[in-house]
Amino acid sequence: MEPQLLHEVTDSVATVVVHHPAKRNAMTAAMWRALPPLLDTLAADPVVRVLVLTGEGGTFCAGADISTLQGSPQEAQELAVAAEEALAAFPKPTLAAIRGHCVGGGSQLAAACDLRFAEEGSLFGVTPAKLGIVYPASSTRRLVSLVGPAAAKYLLFSGELIDTARALRTGLVDEVLPEGELGKRVADFTRILASRSQLTQAAAKEFANGRTDRDAHWTEQARGSGDTAEGVAAFLERRRPQFTWNVPTPG
C-alpha cells in the first residue's frame, strides 16, 4: 500500500491513521498536503464529534520522509506547518494516540492535538537541531505552551529523545498507558468526549487557545442552542443528556 492517510468514522469518532510503515510512518509531501483537506471534510461532517490521530502499527510518526522533501527545505517546512495549523484549528476535540516513535514532524502533529495519550515505551523528540533546520515560530510557541520554556529549550537545543515518564512530567503527554491498554483507554475516553456538549467543547477550545474576541458570540450560541436546558433537565431527571448543538459548517 502506498504511503497515505487512512481514516474511518465509528460511533462519532473519526480516526486518522498515518500509514507508511516501511519508514516508521514518516510523512511524505503528499501526506502533508492531504491532511488539511481531509480535516476540512471531517470537520464538516455532523456525525463526527471527536478526532483521533494515530500511526499504523507500533509507531506514531517518525517525522518527515526526507527522501520526498529534497527539493526545497523551506517548502517542506511550509507543508508541515500548514498541516499542523489545520490540525490545531480543527473545531472539535482531537487526541493523539501515540505508540513508539513520535519524532520531528510527528511531534508537531501530536502537539497540535488537544490531548495526547501514549503507550509506555514511546519516545518523543523535536529534532531540527540534528538537521540544521530553524524550527517554525508557530511550532515553537505551541511547544512552549505545552511544556514550558525550559523543557522546550532542552528538546529543541539537543534533539534528544525523551521517554514517556519525562514526557508526562513535562506535560508533553496527558496520560501514559501500559502496553496493550492504549486502544481501550482511547476508545473509552473518546466515547465520553462524544457524549458531551459540543457547544461547551468548541467554546472552551477557543478560549483555551487564547481567543479573546468571541465572548459575545459564544453567549449568543449558548442562548439559542438548547444544550444548557437539556443538560439541566437530564441532570434533574437522572438520564443521559442528548445535546444537539453542532459545530457550524463553514460557508
N, C-alpha and C positions, 0 to 999 in steps of 0.2 A: 504494500500500500504506500502511495506517495505521502510525503510529509504534508500534514493538513491539520486543521482544527475540526474535530468532530463535536457534535452536540446532540442532545436529546432533552425532551421535556417530560418529566414524570411527576405527577402529583404536585403541580405548580412550581416545581424546582427545575430550572434549566441547568444542565451540566455541560460545560465546555471542556473538552479534553485536548490537550496539546499532544499530538500524535506524530512523533518522529523518533521511535525507539532506537533506530540504528545509530543515532547521535545523541542519545540521552535526552530526547525531546527538545533539542535545540531548535530555536525559531528561525525559519528561513525568511527571506524577504517577502515571499508570497504569503507566508503565515502572518507576518506583522501587518501586511496590507489587508488581509482578510478579517482581522479581528474587529476593527471599528464597524464595518457594515453588518457583521454578524451580531454585534452587541446592539446596534440600532434595531435590527429585526426582533431580537428577543425583548428589548425594552418596550417595543410597541405591541407585543403580544399580551393581551389582558390576562391570559391564563398564567403567565409567568409572574411569580411573586418573589422569587429568590434565585440568585445565580451562584453556581459553584464552579470554580476553575480548578482543574487538576491536570496531572500528566498521565500519560499511558504507562501502565506497569509500575515499576518501583522507583521512578524518578519524576519529580515535578517538572523542572525545566533547567537545563544546564547552560542557558544563556542563548546567545545568537549563534546560528550556524555560520561561522566565519567564511566558509567556502562559498556561500551565496552572497556575501557582503563585501567582496573585494574591490568593487568599483570605486565607491566614494564613502569613506568613513562617516562623513557628515550626513550623507543621505541615509546611511544605515541607522545612525543615531536618530534622525528625524522620524524614521519609520517606527522605531521602538518607542519614542516619546509620544507619537500620535496614538499608538495602541494603548500605552499606559494611561494617557489622559482620557481616552474613550472609556477605559475600564473604570477609572476613578469617577467619571461623570455618570456612570450607569445609575439610573434613578431609584433602583431597588437594592435591597441588601445583597452584598457579594461576599463570598467566603472562599479563600484559597485552601484547598485540601492538599497538604504537602507530604510527599514521601521522597526520601533520597535527596538528591542534589537540588537545591534552589539557589541558583548562582547567576550572577550577571543580569542579563535580561529577565531571567526567571525571578530574581529578587525584585526587579522593577515591577513585574506583573503582580507578584504577591503583595508588595507594599501598596499597590493601587487598589487592592481589595479592602473592604471594610474590616474583615476579620481574617485571621489565619490560624488554622488548626494543623498541627504537624504530628507525624508519627515519630516516636523515639528512634534515634539513629539518623534523622535527617541532618543535612549540612547546609549552611547558609553562607553566602559570600557576595560581596559587592566588589567586583574585580577590575575596574578600569585602570587602576594603577599598574596592573600587570601588562597592559597593552598601550600605556601612554595616552589614554583617552581622557578628555575632560568630561566628567560626569555631568549630565544636564542640570541646570539650576533648579528646574521644577522637581526633578527626581531627588536631588539633594535635599531640598526643603521638605519633601514628603518623608524621606528617611529620617531627617532630624525630628520631624513632628512625631514619629513613631518611637524612636529610641533615645532622643536627646542628642545634643551636640557632641558630647564626649564619645559615646558609643558610635555615632555616625562617623566621626573622625577616625576611630580605630578601624572600622570596616573599610572606609574609603582610602585611608593612608596606606594600609597594609595589604589589602586584598586577601587577607587570610580568611579561611573558613572557620565558622563557629558552630558548635553543636546545639542541640535543642535546649539543653539546660541554660546555656548562656542566652540563646535567643528568647527564651521565656523570661529570663531575668531582666533583659533589657527592654522587653515589650515588643520585640520583633514578631513574636507569635503570641497568641492568646491562650492556647491550650496545647498540651503535649499528651498524646495518647500512646499507650503501649502498642507494640507491634500487633497488627491484626485487628485493632479496635477502632481505627480511624474512620473507616467506612460507616460503621454503625453509628458512631457519635455524630458524624456529619449528617447522616440521614435523620437522626433523631432531632438534632438541633435545627436543621432547615425546616423540618416539619413544624417545629414551634414557631419559627420566623414566619412561615407561610400562613399560620393561623392568626397572626397579629394584624393590627390595623396598618395598612399601607400608608394611610394619612400620617399617623404618628411617625412611622419609619422614614417617610420621604422628607418631612419637615425636620426631624432630628438629624438626618444625614446632611441636609443643607446647613443647619446651624452648627453642627459639629465640624463641618468642613470650613467654617469661617464666614459663611454668607451672612451679611448684616442688613440687607435691604429688602427682606421678604417677610417681615413680621406681619404686616397688614395682609399680605397675600395669604399666608397660612391661617390667619384668623378668619378670613373670609371663607377659605376652603373648609375649615372646621365647622363654621356656622352652617354651611349648606350640605355637609357630607352625610349626615345621619349616623356617622360612626360613633360619636360620643353618646347619643341617645341609645344606640344599640348596645354599646359596651356597658352602660349603666344598667339597662334593662336586663341584659344577660347576667350580670353580676347579682342583681336582686332576685332573679328567677333561677339562679344556680344552674345555668346552662352555658354552653359554648357560644360566644358571640359569632354572628355572621356579618362580618364587615363587608361593605360594598364599595367603598371609595377605591378607585383605581388611579394609578399614575396616568395623567392625560397623554394621549398620543400626540406627538408633535405634528403641527400643521392641522 
